[in-house]
């Protein structure tokens, strides 16, 4: 979570956030609202509840599929 927060706040590079690997879903949404959504994509397949998926849509984030590991 700290690495994601650092990328959102201090770096202006594209980032893909995998909700399956990070369990603080609402904290990530809060960070996105406070910082930026440009250049941010998320992978929220099979790992988020309906409310998180609605918030992702409202934020206009690009949804991608992460490689399985």
Buried (B, 14 or more C-beta within 10 A) or exposed (E): EEEBBEBBEEEEEEBEBBBBEBEEBEEBBEBBEEBBBEBBBBBBBEBBEEEBBEBBEEEEBEEBEBEEE
